[in-house]
Amino acid sequence: MGGQEVIINAEATADFTLHGYDIYIIDPSHGNDTLYHNHAHTHGTVLPIEGTWTNNVTHHKDLELQIVVHNSHHGDDKEIVKRMFHCHPM
């Protein structure tokens, strides 16, 4: 993945109105540094989730993708999906 764009595509669905999402790429080996964040404040029962991150790591790393879907505007009502992946340096 060195220097390449990483395309993030997902879809969230519910039988009630969702209130946006956040995408994070986290480096758990370095104090949970956030390498990427994308926020979208959209509404609907189906949310297309999209983002593009350019790989800028300088060493092999295990990173974590987090997608947070907000169920309300209160911020505490959310669903989080986490996936680990390995990234090669640029």
Contacts in CASP RR format, 6 or more apart in sequence:
PFRMAT RR
TARGET T0000
AUTHOR 0000-0000-0000
METHOD contacts of the structure
MODEL  1
MGGQEVIINAEATADFTLHGYDIYIIDPSHGNDTLYHNHAHTHGTVLPIE
GTWTNNVTHHKDLELQIVVHNSHHGDDKEIVKRMFHCHPM
1 55 0 8 1.000
1 87 0 8 1.000
1 88 0 8 1.000
2 55 0 8 1.000
2 57 0 8 1.000
2 87 0 8 1.000
2 88 0 8 1.000
2 89 0 8 1.000
2 90 0 8 1.000
3 54 0 8 1.000
3 55 0 8 1.000
3 56 0 8 1.000
3 90 0 8 1.000
4 54 0 8 1.000
4 55 0 8 1.000
5 52 0 8 1.000
5 53 0 8 1.000
5 54 0 8 1.000
5 55 0 8 1.000
6 25 0 8 1.000
6 52 0 8 1.000
6 53 0 8 1.000
6 54 0 8 1.000
6 55 0 8 1.000
7 51 0 8 1.000
7 52 0 8 1.000
8 23 0 8 1.000
8 38 0 8 1.000
8 49 0 8 1.000
8 50 0 8 1.000
8 51 0 8 1.000
8 52 0 8 1.000
8 53 0 8 1.000
8 65 0 8 1.000
8 67 0 8 1.000
9 48 0 8 1.000
9 49 0 8 1.000
9 50 0 8 1.000
9 51 0 8 1.000
10 48 0 8 1.000
10 49 0 8 1.000
10 67 0 8 1.000
10 81 0 8 1.000
11 46 0 8 1.000
11 47 0 8 1.000
11 48 0 8 1.000
11 49 0 8 1.000
12 18 0 8 1.000
12 21 0 8 1.000
12 46 0 8 1.000
12 47 0 8 1.000
12 49 0 8 1.000
12 67 0 8 1.000
12 69 0 8 1.000
12 79 0 8 1.000
13 45 0 8 1.000
13 46 0 8 1.000
13 47 0 8 1.000
14 45 0 8 1.000
14 71 0 8 1.000
15 45 0 8 1.000
16 45 0 8 1.000
16 71 0 8 1.000
17 43 0 8 1.000
17 44 0 8 1.000
17 45 0 8 1.000
18 42 0 8 1.000
18 43 0 8 1.000
18 44 0 8 1.000
18 45 0 8 1.000
18 47 0 8 1.000
18 69 0 8 1.000
18 70 0 8 1.000
18 71 0 8 1.000
19 41 0 8 1.000
19 43 0 8 1.000
19 70 0 8 1.000
19 71 0 8 1.000
19 72 0 8 1.000
19 73 0 8 1.000
20 39 0 8 1.000
20 40 0 8 1.000
20 41 0 8 1.000
20 42 0 8 1.000
20 43 0 8 1.000
20 47 0 8 1.000
20 69 0 8 1.000
20 70 0 8 1.000
21 39 0 8 1.000
21 40 0 8 1.000
21 42 0 8 1.000
21 47 0 8 1.000
21 49 0 8 1.000
21 67 0 8 1.000
21 68 0 8 1.000
21 69 0 8 1.000
21 70 0 8 1.000
22 37 0 8 1.000
22 38 0 8 1.000
22 39 0 8 1.000
22 40 0 8 1.000
22 66 0 8 1.000
22 67 0 8 1.000
22 68 0 8 1.000
22 70 0 8 1.000
23 36 0 8 1.000
23 37 0 8 1.000
23 38 0 8 1.000
23 49 0 8 1.000
23 51 0 8 1.000
23 65 0 8 1.000
23 66 0 8 1.000
23 67 0 8 1.000
23 68 0 8 1.000
24 34 0 8 1.000
24 36 0 8 1.000
24 37 0 8 1.000
24 64 0 8 1.000
24 65 0 8 1.000
24 66 0 8 1.000
24 67 0 8 1.000
24 68 0 8 1.000
25 34 0 8 1.000
25 35 0 8 1.000
25 36 0 8 1.000
25 37 0 8 1.000
25 53 0 8 1.000
25 63 0 8 1.000
25 64 0 8 1.000
25 65 0 8 1.000
25 66 0 8 1.000
26 32 0 8 1.000
26 33 0 8 1.000
26 34 0 8 1.000
26 35 0 8 1.000
26 63 0 8 1.000
26 64 0 8 1.000
26 65 0 8 1.000
26 66 0 8 1.000
27 33 0 8 1.000
27 34 0 8 1.000
27 35 0 8 1.000
27 61 0 8 1.000
27 63 0 8 1.000
27 64 0 8 1.000
28 62 0 8 1.000
28 63 0 8 1.000
28 64 0 8 1.000
29 61 0 8 1.000
29 62 0 8 1.000
35 53 0 8 1.000
35 56 0 8 1.000
35 57 0 8 1.000
35 63 0 8 1.000
36 53 0 8 1.000
38 51 0 8 1.000
40 47 0 8 1.000
40 49 0 8 1.000
47 69 0 8 1.000
49 67 0 8 1.000
49 69 0 8 1.000
55 87 0 8 1.000
55 88 0 8 1.000
55 90 0 8 1.000
56 90 0 8 1.000
57 63 0 8 1.000
57 87 0 8 1.000
57 88 0 8 1.000
57 89 0 8 1.000
57 90 0 8 1.000
58 89 0 8 1.000
58 90 0 8 1.000
59 89 0 8 1.000
60 86 0 8 1.000
60 87 0 8 1.000
60 88 0 8 1.000
60 89 0 8 1.000
61 86 0 8 1.000
61 87 0 8 1.000
62 84 0 8 1.000
62 85 0 8 1.000
62 86 0 8 1.000
62 87 0 8 1.000
63 84 0 8 1.000
63 85 0 8 1.000
63 86 0 8 1.000
63 87 0 8 1.000
64 82 0 8 1.000
64 83 0 8 1.000
64 84 0 8 1.000
64 85 0 8 1.000
65 82 0 8 1.000
65 83 0 8 1.000
65 84 0 8 1.000
65 85 0 8 1.000
66 80 0 8 1.000
66 81 0 8 1.000
66 82 0 8 1.000
67 80 0 8 1.000
67 81 0 8 1.000
68 78 0 8 1.000
68 79 0 8 1.000
68 80 0 8 1.000
69 78 0 8 1.000
69 79 0 8 1.000
69 80 0 8 1.000
69 81 0 8 1.000
70 77 0 8 1.000
70 78 0 8 1.000
71 77 0 8 1.000
71 78 0 8 1.000
71 79 0 8 1.000
END
